[in-house]
Amino acid sequence: MKLGVVLFQLGGPDSLASIEPFLYNLFCDPDIIDFPFARMARRPLARLIASTRARHVARNYAAIGGRSPILENTMRQAAALEAALRAGPGGDPGARVVVAMRYWRPFTEEAIHALERHAPDEVVLLPLYPQYSRTTTGSSLNEWRRRFHTNGWNPRVHAIEEFHEDAAYLDAVVEAVNAALAGAADAAETDFVFSAHSVPLAVVEQGDPYQRQIERTVELVWQRGGWRGRRHLCYQSKVGASRWLRPSMHETVKRLAEEERRHVLVIPISFVSDHVETLHEIAIEQRRQAHGLGIEDFRMVPGLNDSPRFIAALAGLVRRALR
């Protein structure tokens, strides 16, 4: 048996010039922009939103090096996962892990062609979103279904749709939090702010399990960590004027400052890789806000990226999917 794994991620612009086409691809996604007559209006609307937002977004990317690091981080995850799947008794020496980005290169079609040349008998689809939402995992798997054609290669395909309760993943998060706490003030004086990417309330009201799964992950991480501080959950990265999940991180940081709290640790709970929403939105924008409001100690737990414990968790997910 030959094994192939596809790691799905959002993707990100690899230069300032690619920001606008990246945003256009994002807002052209029917799993993102969906309303009556959207088929006719989606492309012009996406073009308008992309051109309007590109200049503002470009400043954020310029502040973190002029591009998104998400592809580099995901490629490292893929290489580490491939090595883990090949290693040890029962490992598959021919295992191949490829990357499929949703809105920028390498796209899903490129990942399919790479796997096609390898022709594995079993393929595991692994979106790198711990909690399921139709706007993330759902969108990636829908794109796979649109693009995949057997062409004489017809593997058995297994899809992992979420891993928000996976014990090994939760342990990786706890390990990262404990590392970020090292040298901090007494944890009892720390406010642990779990932050997740927000989604429109309309998505949740239509039955999307994302909010419920975020809350469950936070609860399980908190139980495992056994920390003595205070716990909070907020949401970030809202776009547009519609109602999205709240409270926002801005509102949460402001409230903590008004309560004269001085030690804040932000835990990005819906992201497994560092990118603009952690490196700029949290580590630059929110830190600036916190310091301006008198919060002296503002820390962020880095993304899990290719930490050995997280890679071991991914390998466990793949092996269980095959069984």
C-alpha positions as CSV (number, residue, x, y, z in Angstrom):
1,M,0.0,0.0,0.0
2,K,1.2,3.5,-0.9
3,L,0.0,6.4,1.1
4,G,-0.7,10.0,0.1
5,V,-1.8,12.8,2.4
6,V,-3.1,16.3,1.4
7,L,-2.7,19.1,3.9
8,F,-5.2,21.8,3.1
9,Q,-4.7,25.4,4.3
10,L,-6.1,28.9,3.5
11,G,-3.0,30.1,1.7
12,G,-1.6,33.6,1.6
13,P,0.0,36.1,-0.8
14,D,3.6,35.4,-1.5
15,S,4.3,39.1,-2.4
16,L,2.6,42.4,-2.0
17,A,1.6,42.2,-5.7
18,S,-0.3,39.0,-5.1
19,I,-2.5,40.4,-2.3
20,E,-5.3,41.6,-4.5
21,P,-5.6,38.4,-6.6
22,F,-5.4,36.4,-3.3
23,L,-8.3,38.4,-1.9
24,Y,-10.3,38.1,-5.2
25,N,-10.0,34.3,-5.0
26,L,-11.1,34.4,-1.3
27,F,-14.2,36.4,-2.0
28,C,-15.1,34.4,-5.1
29,D,-15.5,31.3,-3.0
30,P,-19.2,30.2,-3.0
31,D,-18.6,28.8,0.5
32,I,-17.7,32.4,1.6
33,I,-20.0,34.6,-0.5
34,D,-23.4,33.0,-0.8
35,F,-26.7,34.9,-1.1
36,P,-29.6,34.9,-3.6
37,F,-28.3,35.6,-7.2
38,A,-24.7,35.2,-5.9
39,R,-23.7,33.3,-9.0
40,M,-24.2,36.5,-11.1
41,A,-22.9,39.0,-8.5
42,R,-20.1,37.1,-6.8
43,R,-17.2,38.0,-9.2
44,P,-17.9,41.7,-9.5
45,L,-18.4,41.9,-5.7
46,A,-15.2,40.0,-5.1
47,R,-13.3,42.3,-7.4
48,L,-14.7,45.3,-5.6
49,I,-13.9,44.0,-2.1
50,A,-10.4,42.8,-3.2
51,S,-9.5,46.2,-4.7
52,T,-10.9,48.1,-1.7
53,R,-9.1,46.0,0.9
54,A,-5.8,45.4,-0.8
55,R,-4.2,48.7,0.1
56,H,-5.0,48.4,3.8
57,V,-4.0,44.7,3.9
58,A,-0.7,45.5,2.1
59,R,0.4,47.5,5.1
60,N,-0.2,44.6,7.4
61,Y,1.9,42.2,5.2
62,A,4.6,44.8,4.7
63,A,5.0,44.9,8.5
64,I,5.7,41.1,8.6
65,G,8.1,40.9,5.7
66,G,6.0,41.6,2.6
67,R,4.4,38.2,2.3
68,S,2.5,35.5,4.2
69,P,4.7,32.9,5.9
70,I,1.8,30.3,5.8
71,L,3.1,28.4,2.8
72,E,6.6,28.0,4.3
73,N,5.1,26.9,7.6
74,T,2.8,24.4,5.9
75,M,5.6,23.0,3.8
76,R,7.6,22.4,6.9
77,Q,4.6,20.6,8.5
78,A,4.3,18.5,5.3
79,A,7.9,17.5,5.4
80,A,7.8,16.7,9.1
81,L,4.6,14.7,8.7
82,E,6.0,12.8,5.7
83,A,9.1,11.8,7.8
84,A,6.9,10.7,10.7
85,L,4.7,8.5,8.5
86,R,7.7,6.9,6.9
87,A,9.5,6.2,10.2
88,G,9.4,3.3,12.5
89,P,7.9,-0.2,12.4
90,G,4.8,-0.2,10.3
91,G,5.7,3.1,8.6
92,D,5.2,3.6,4.9
93,P,8.6,4.4,3.3
94,G,6.8,5.7,0.2
95,A,4.4,8.0,2.1
96,R,4.0,11.3,0.3
97,V,2.5,14.5,1.8
98,V,1.5,17.4,-0.5
99,V,0.1,20.9,0.2
100,A,-3.1,22.3,-1.2
101,M,-3.8,26.0,-0.6
102,R,-7.3,27.3,-1.1
103,Y,-6.8,30.8,-2.3
104,W,-3.1,31.0,-3.5
105,R,-0.4,28.7,-4.9
106,P,-0.1,25.8,-4.7
107,F,-3.7,25.3,-5.5
108,T,-5.7,22.1,-5.0
109,E,-5.3,21.1,-8.6
110,E,-1.5,21.3,-8.3
111,A,-1.6,19.1,-5.2
112,I,-3.7,16.5,-7.1
113,H,-1.2,16.4,-10.0
114,A,1.6,15.9,-7.6
115,L,-0.1,13.0,-6.0
116,E,-1.2,11.6,-9.4
117,R,2.5,11.2,-10.3
118,H,3.0,9.3,-7.0
119,A,-0.2,7.2,-7.5
120,P,-0.9,6.2,-3.9
121,D,-3.5,3.5,-3.2
122,E,-4.8,5.4,-0.1
123,V,-5.3,9.2,0.2
124,V,-6.0,11.0,3.4
125,L,-7.4,14.6,3.1
126,L,-6.4,16.6,6.2
127,P,-7.5,20.2,6.4
128,L,-5.4,22.0,9.0
129,Y,-8.4,23.5,10.7
130,P,-9.1,21.8,14.1
131,Q,-12.7,22.9,14.2
132,Y,-15.0,22.3,11.2
133,S,-16.7,25.2,9.4
134,R,-18.2,25.1,5.9
135,T,-16.1,28.3,5.3
136,T,-12.8,26.5,5.9
137,T,-12.7,22.7,6.0
138,G,-15.9,22.5,4.0
139,S,-14.6,24.9,1.3
140,S,-11.3,22.9,1.0
141,L,-13.1,19.6,0.7
142,N,-15.6,21.0,-1.8
143,E,-12.7,22.2,-4.0
144,W,-11.1,18.8,-3.9
145,R,-14.4,17.2,-5.1
146,R,-14.6,19.8,-7.9
147,R,-11.0,19.2,-9.1
148,F,-10.3,15.5,-8.5
149,H,-10.9,13.2,-11.5
150,T,-9.7,9.6,-11.5
151,N,-7.9,9.6,-14.9
152,G,-7.0,6.0,-14.4
153,W,-5.9,6.6,-10.8
154,N,-8.6,5.7,-8.4
155,P,-7.4,5.7,-4.8
156,R,-9.5,5.1,-1.7
157,V,-10.0,8.6,-0.2
158,H,-10.4,9.3,3.5
159,A,-11.3,12.8,4.8
160,I,-10.6,14.1,8.3
161,E,-13.2,16.8,8.8
162,E,-12.2,18.0,12.3
163,F,-9.9,17.2,15.2
164,H,-11.0,19.6,17.9
165,E,-11.2,16.9,20.6
166,D,-8.2,14.9,19.6
167,A,-6.1,14.2,22.7
168,A,-2.7,14.5,21.0
169,Y,-3.7,17.8,19.4
170,L,-4.9,19.2,22.8
171,D,-1.7,18.1,24.4
172,A,0.3,20.0,21.8
173,V,-1.7,23.2,22.5
174,V,-1.1,22.8,26.3
175,E,2.6,22.3,25.7
176,A,2.7,25.5,23.6
177,V,0.8,27.5,26.3
178,N,3.1,26.2,29.1
179,A,6.2,27.2,27.0
180,A,4.7,30.7,26.5
181,L,4.1,31.0,30.3
182,A,7.7,30.3,31.2
183,G,9.2,33.3,33.0
184,A,5.8,35.0,33.2
185,A,4.1,36.4,36.2
186,D,2.2,34.1,38.5
187,A,-0.3,32.3,36.3
188,A,-3.0,33.1,38.8
189,E,-2.7,36.7,37.8
190,T,-2.8,35.9,34.1
191,D,-5.8,36.3,31.8
192,F,-5.8,33.5,29.3
193,V,-7.5,34.9,26.1
194,F,-8.4,32.2,23.6
195,S,-8.9,33.8,20.2
196,A,-10.6,32.2,17.2
197,H,-11.2,33.5,13.7
198,S,-14.7,34.9,13.6
199,V,-17.4,33.8,11.2
200,P,-20.7,35.5,10.3
201,L,-23.6,34.7,12.7
202,A,-25.7,33.6,9.7
203,V,-23.3,30.7,9.1
204,V,-23.7,29.5,12.7
205,E,-27.5,30.0,12.6
206,Q,-27.6,27.7,9.5
207,G,-26.2,24.9,11.6
208,D,-22.4,25.3,11.2
209,P,-20.8,23.6,14.2
210,Y,-17.8,25.9,14.3
211,Q,-18.7,28.0,17.4
212,R,-19.7,24.9,19.4
213,Q,-16.4,23.1,18.5
214,I,-14.3,26.2,19.4
215,E,-15.9,26.3,22.8
216,R,-15.4,22.6,23.3
217,T,-11.7,22.9,22.4
218,V,-11.2,25.7,24.8
219,E,-12.9,23.8,27.6
220,L,-10.7,20.7,27.0
221,V,-7.5,22.6,26.8
222,W,-8.4,24.5,30.0
223,Q,-9.1,21.2,31.8
224,R,-5.8,19.7,30.6
225,G,-3.8,22.8,31.4
226,G,-5.0,23.1,35.0
227,W,-4.0,26.8,35.1
228,R,-5.2,29.1,37.9
229,G,-5.7,32.3,36.0
230,R,-8.9,33.6,34.3
231,R,-10.2,32.2,31.0
232,H,-11.8,34.2,28.1
233,L,-12.9,33.5,24.6
234,C,-13.0,36.1,21.8
235,Y,-13.1,36.3,18.0
236,Q,-11.0,38.2,15.5
237,S,-10.7,39.1,11.8
238,K,-14.2,40.3,11.1
239,V,-14.8,41.6,7.6
240,G,-17.8,43.7,6.5
241,A,-20.8,45.1,8.3
242,S,-22.8,42.0,8.9
243,R,-23.1,40.4,12.4
244,W,-20.2,38.1,13.3
245,L,-19.3,36.0,16.4
246,R,-18.4,38.2,19.4
247,P,-16.9,39.5,21.6
248,S,-14.0,40.7,19.5
249,M,-10.5,40.7,20.7
250,H,-10.5,44.5,20.7
251,E,-13.5,44.5,23.0
252,T,-11.9,41.8,25.3
253,V,-8.6,43.6,25.6
254,K,-10.4,46.9,26.3
255,R,-12.5,45.2,29.1
256,L,-9.5,43.6,30.7
257,A,-7.7,47.0,30.8
258,E,-10.8,48.6,32.4
259,E,-10.6,45.9,35.0
260,E,-6.9,46.9,35.6
261,R,-5.7,43.5,34.6
262,R,-2.0,43.6,33.6
263,H,-1.0,40.1,32.4
264,V,-2.6,38.8,29.2
265,L,-1.7,35.6,27.3
266,V,-3.4,35.2,23.9
267,I,-3.9,31.7,22.6
268,P,-4.9,31.5,18.9
269,I,-7.1,28.4,19.2
270,S,-8.4,28.1,15.6
271,F,-5.0,28.5,13.9
272,V,-2.2,25.9,13.8
273,S,0.2,28.0,11.7
274,D,1.5,31.5,12.2
275,H,0.4,34.0,9.5
276,V,-0.9,37.5,9.2
277,E,-3.7,37.1,11.7
278,T,-1.3,36.0,14.5
279,L,1.9,37.8,13.5
280,H,0.2,41.2,12.7
281,E,-3.3,41.3,14.1
282,I,-2.4,39.9,17.5
283,A,1.3,40.4,17.9
284,I,1.4,43.9,16.5
285,E,-2.1,45.5,16.5
286,Q,-3.5,44.0,19.6
287,R,-0.2,44.4,21.5
288,R,-0.1,48.0,20.6
289,Q,-3.7,48.5,21.8
290,A,-3.0,46.6,25.1
291,H,0.1,48.6,25.9
292,G,-1.7,51.8,25.1
293,L,-4.4,50.8,27.6
294,G,-1.9,50.0,30.4
295,I,-1.6,46.2,30.0
296,E,2.1,45.8,30.8
297,D,2.5,42.1,30.0
298,F,0.9,41.0,26.7
299,R,2.0,37.7,25.2
300,M,0.9,35.4,22.4
301,V,1.3,31.7,22.2
302,P,3.0,31.0,18.8
303,G,1.3,28.7,16.3
304,L,1.9,25.0,16.6
305,N,3.6,25.1,13.2
306,D,5.9,22.0,13.0
307,S,6.3,21.3,16.7
308,P,7.1,17.6,17.2
309,R,4.1,17.0,19.4
310,F,1.7,18.6,16.8
311,I,3.3,16.6,14.0
312,A,2.9,13.4,16.0
313,A,-0.8,14.4,16.5
314,L,-1.2,14.8,12.8
315,A,0.4,11.4,12.1
316,G,-2.0,9.8,14.6
317,L,-4.9,11.3,12.8
318,V,-3.8,10.0,9.5
319,R,-3.2,6.4,10.8
320,R,-6.6,6.3,12.5
321,A,-8.3,7.5,9.3
322,L,-6.7,4.6,7.4
323,R,-8.0,2.1,10.0
